[in-house]
Amino acid sequence: MEYAIAALGCAILAAGVLIARAIRGRRSRESAAEAQRLQELVTAQQVLEGRIKAVADLQIASAAELSKTITDSSTALTRAVNEQMGATQERLGTTLTASAKETAESLGKLVEKLQAIDEAQKNITGLSEQVVSLQHVLADKQARGAFGRSSSRTSCGTLSRNPPTGSRPRSPTGSGSIA
């Protein structure tokens, strides 16, 4: 567009130079007809200048309108993108918060279960030690006999202190009941 305006301006300038030369060269031989022709050329040049200026003004106005439209579209697009980004960030924040809460709850439950497993493991270890100790006792005849006597005394002592309901106490000789 600018090149077209520059080319038209050069054409006008060239026409003006030609007209000026024509005026100088023909001054001596000027006639009324030539003066009229020269006046017509000057008038045509002025009309052409006016049209070129109108086209240039139209192009400037069109460029300004296009620039305004692009700026408005860019502003609207930026606003829309910012709104979408804000909404996305808000949803992402909410999702991350909920996810963190669920993870914390899951980890808390996992810790509780691990503590229960640890406690059960301790109980199993204790029972295992008792079984091994009992196996040693039962493997040795003397120790097994001592264990049996001890167990009997403990059982009898418990029964004599807490007799089963509906039974009568027995005599120490075992021959009958104590009346």
C-alpha positions in Angstrom: 0.0 0.0 0.0 2.8 2.4 0.9 4.6 1.5 -2.3 1.5 2.3 -4.3 1.2 5.7 -2.7 4.9 6.4 -3.2 4.7 5.3 -6.9 1.7 7.6 -7.4 3.5 10.4 -5.7 6.5 9.9 -8.0 4.2 9.8 -11.0 2.6 13.1 -9.9 6.0 14.6 -9.4 7.2 13.4 -12.8 4.1 14.8 -14.4 4.7 18.1 -12.6 8.3 18.2 -13.8 7.2 17.5 -17.3 4.6 20.1 -17.1 7.1 22.6 -15.8 9.6 21.8 -18.6 6.8 22.0 -21.1 5.9 25.4 -19.7 9.5 26.7 -19.9 10.3 25.3 -23.3 7.1 26.6 -24.8 6.9 29.9 -23.2 8.3 31.6 -26.2 5.7 29.8 -28.5 2.8 29.8 -26.2 -0.5 30.1 -27.6 -3.9 30.3 -26.1 -4.6 26.6 -27.0 -1.4 25.4 -25.3 -2.1 27.4 -22.2 -5.6 25.8 -22.0 -4.0 22.4 -22.4 -1.5 23.1 -19.7 -4.3 24.3 -17.4 -6.2 21.0 -18.1 -3.1 19.0 -17.2 -2.7 21.0 -13.9 -6.4 20.4 -13.1 -6.0 16.7 -13.9 -3.0 16.6 -11.6 -4.8 18.2 -8.8 -7.8 15.8 -9.2 -5.3 12.9 -9.2 -3.7 14.3 -6.1 -7.1 14.5 -4.4 -7.9 11.0 -5.3 -4.6 9.7 -4.1 -5.0 11.5 -0.9 -8.5 10.1 -0.5 -7.2 6.5 -1.1 -4.4 7.1 1.3 -6.8 8.4 4.0 -9.1 5.5 3.3 -6.2 3.1 3.7 -5.1 4.8 7.0 -8.7 4.6 8.3 -8.9 1.0 7.3 -5.6 0.1 8.9 -6.6 1.9 12.1 -10.0 0.0 12.2 -8.2 -3.3 11.5 -5.7 -2.5 14.3 -8.5 -1.6 16.7 -10.3 -4.9 15.8 -7.2 -6.9 16.3 -6.5 -5.2 19.7 -10.1 -5.8 20.8 -10.0 -9.4 19.7 -6.6 -9.9 21.5 -8.0 -8.3 24.7 -11.1 -10.5 24.6 -9.0 -13.6 23.9 -6.6 -12.7 26.7 -9.5 -12.2 29.1 -11.1 -15.5 28.1 -7.8 -17.4 28.5 -7.2 -15.8 31.9 -10.7 -16.8 33.1 -10.2 -20.3 31.9 -6.8 -20.5 33.6 -8.3 -19.2 36.8 -11.1 -21.7 36.7 -8.7 -24.5 35.9 -6.4 -23.5 38.8 -9.3 -23.4 41.2 -10.5 -26.9 40.1 -6.9 -28.1 40.3 -6.5 -26.7 43.8 -9.7 -28.2 45.0 -8.8 -31.6 43.5 -5.3 -31.5 45.0 -6.7 -30.5 48.4 -9.2 -33.4 48.3 -6.5 -35.8 47.1 -4.1 -34.7 49.9 -6.9 -35.2 52.5 -7.7 -38.7 51.2 -4.1 -39.6 51.1 -3.6 -38.4 54.7 -6.6 -40.4 55.8 -5.4 -43.5 54.0 -1.9 -43.2 55.5 -3.5 -42.8 59.0 -5.5 -46.0 58.5 -2.4 -47.7 57.1 -0.4 -46.7 60.2 -3.1 -48.0 62.5 -3.2 -51.3 60.6 0.6 -51.5 60.8 0.5 -50.9 64.5 -2.0 -53.7 64.9 0.2 -56.0 62.8 3.2 -55.0 64.9 1.3 -55.8 68.1 0.1 -59.1 66.7 3.7 -59.9 65.7 4.9 -59.2 69.2 2.1 -61.5 70.6 3.1 -64.3 68.1 6.8 -63.9 69.1 5.9 -64.2 72.8 3.7 -67.2 72.1 6.5 -68.8 70.1 8.9 -68.3 72.9 6.4 -70.0 75.3 5.9 -72.9 72.9 9.7 -73.4 72.6 10.0 -73.3 76.4 7.1 -75.8 76.8 8.7 -78.1 74.2 11.9 -78.0 76.3 10.0 -78.8 79.4 8.0 -81.6 77.8 11.2 -83.1 76.2 12.8 -83.7 79.6 11.0 -86.3 81.7 12.0 -84.8 85.0 10.9 -81.3 84.0 7.7 -82.7 82.5 6.9 -84.4 85.9 7.6 -81.2 87.8 5.5 -79.2 85.3 2.6 -81.7 85.7 2.7 -81.5 89.5 2.8 -77.7 89.4 -0.1 -77.6 86.9 -2.1 -80.0 89.1 -1.5 -77.9 92.2 -2.5 -74.7 90.4 -5.6 -76.4 89.0 -6.6 -77.9 92.4 -6.0 -74.6 94.2 -8.1 -72.8 91.7 -10.9 -75.4 92.0 -10.9 -75.5 95.8 -11.2 -71.7 95.9 -13.8 -71.5 93.2 -15.7 -74.8 93.1 -17.9 -75.4 90.1 -21.6 -74.6 90.8 -23.7 -77.5 91.8 -20.7 -79.6 93.2 -19.9 -80.3 96.8 -16.4 -80.0 98.2 -14.5 -83.3 98.6 -12.6 -84.6 101.5 -8.8 -84.5 101.4 -8.6 -88.3 101.4 -10.8 -88.5 98.3 -13.2 -91.0 99.9 -16.3 -88.9 99.8 -17.8 -85.6 100.4 -17.4 -83.5 103.5 -20.6 -83.1 105.2 
